[in-house]
Amino acid sequence: MYINGPVTLIESSQLCLFPQLCFGNVCVFRSCNHETGWKLGIIQNLFPLNKLPLVWLFSWSGEILCLGKPSFTSPNSCTWNDVKSNFMLESHILSNIELIFVNQIHGESICNDPICPTTLYADDGGVQCSLFGPNIFFPDVLSAWNPGTPELFNFSSMKLEHFHDMSSLPVTYVKHKSQCCA
């Protein structure tokens, strides 16, 4: 695998072997109206079958160092505590964002594991998505079901969409009778 050079990601079309709730899957995302560019994300929980489909993810907010290397990639980054300052927990309604699962194919690994060898096609040396599905981030991100100590799970850094704003809900949403005018 190519290690020197910028971190490069490709879309993973092998949508298989997902952990429960896509916990730890690496993705890129942006708003559907393209107000923002693509952002790197690590999924905490994905709820596509909820009445209001949601994703909770850690959005990378750090710096890019030389050679396109994210600031959180380091041989010393062995735990979530080592890298958490580079991420912000966000919640999004799935219909409001474009989300793509990805595989890393170039650069220093963002997952503290070697880049999966199946992303290099042996016959011609070309790149391809991994046969094992999208990358899973390591070290493990903080789980919503086991938040640990309060200093690890800081709600003050969490960006939440305004679910009560009717314009942000999917068009199939039906108001509950308590929300209708009397």
N, C-alpha and C positions, 0 to 999 in steps of 0.2 A: 504494500500500500504506500501511497505517496503521503509523506508526513510533512515535508517542507512545503510551505506555501499557504495560501489562505484556506480557511475552513470553507468547504464547499458541500452543500446539501442538494439532494435531488428528491423529487417526489417518490414516495414508496407506493407502487401499485400492487405490491403483495400485501394485501390487507388481511393478515392472518396472525395467529399466535399473540393476540392482544391480552395483556393482563386484565384482571377485573377492573371495570370502569376506566380502562385505558390508563391506569395509574402509571405515571412515569414515562409515557410515550412522548417522543420528541416531535414537535410540529412547528409549522409556521402559520401565522394567521394575520388577517387584516380586516378592517371593517368593509362591509359590502359596498358602501358608497365610496370607498377608496380614499377616505379622509386621511388615513395614515398609511404608511408603507408597511411592508411585511415585517412582522416581529417574530423572534424566536420564542417558543413557548414549551413548557414542560407540563403535561396534563396532570392535574391532581385527581379530578373526577369528571367523567363525561356521562351525562344523563340524556341520551337522545330520545328516549321513550316517555319522558315526563310530559305532562300536559303542557308545560312550558319547558321545551328542551334547553338544557343548560350545559355549559362547560366551565369548570373552575380550572384555571391554569396559572402557572408561574410564568410571568412575562419577563424576559430578560431585559434589564434596564442598565446594564453595565457598559463598560468601554470596550472598544476594539483596539487591541495592541498591534504591534508590528506584524506584518504578514497576515492580516485579517484574523488574528487569534483573539477570541473573546477573553475578557479579563478573568473569567472564572476558571479557565483551563490552566491547571498547574499540577505538577506532581505532588504538591502538598495539599491539594483539595481532595481530601479523603472522606469528609462527612458533609452533611447538609449545612451544618454550622459554618463550615469553611467557605461555602459559596452563596449562602442565603442572602447576603447583602447585595448581590447582583440581580436579584429577582423580586418581583412584586406580584402578590396573589391578586388575580382578577377574576371576575365572574362575567360571563357573556351569554346572552340568548343566542342559540345557535343560528337562528335565521338572520341575525345581524352581522355575522362574520363569515368569511371564507376561511376554512381550516384545512390544511394539507399535512398529512403525516409524511415524515421525511426520513431518509437515510443519509448519513455522512459518508462521503466518498473521498475526501481529500483534507489535508491539514492535520494539525495535532488534534487528537480525539477530544471531543467535548464531553465524553461520557466516562473518562478515566479507564476505558477499556480500549483495546486495539480496534481499529475500524474493521468491521466484519469483512472477512476475505471473500465472501460471496458477492460483494459489490464490484468485484473485478472479474470480468468474463475471461476465463482461462484461455479460450481459443484465439482471441484477438486482442486481449488486453484492454478492451473497452469497458466502460463503467455501466452498471446496471443497479437496480434496486436490490436489496438483500432478499434472499429466498426466505428469510426468517421474519419478515415483516418490518415495520418501522422500528427505528432505534428506541431503546429504553434507556433513560437517563440514569446514570450512577454517579454520585451517591444517591440513594433513595431520597426523594423529596418528602416533605412533611405530609403525612396522611391526615385528611379531615376527620377520620374515624379514630385516630390516635394522636391528638395534637401535642402530647407531651407537656412540657412545662410552659407556663404563660409567656416566657420570653422567647420561646420558639414560634409561637403562633400569635402574631401581633395583628389584631383586627384593625388597628389604626393605619396600617399600610395597605389595607385591602380596598380595591376599587370595586364598587358595586353599581350595576346599572339600576336605574329607577324603574322597578317593576310596576309601580303604581301608575306610571305614565302610560296611558292607553295607546299612545302613538308608537311606543316601543314594543308592543306585543304583536305576535304573529297575527295575520289576518284571520286565521281560523279561531282565534280566541273569542269566547262568548262571555259577556258580562254575567256575573252572578246577580241574582235578583237584589241583593243588598247593595249593589253598585248602581242600580238603575234609579232614575228619578221617581219620586213618590207620586 
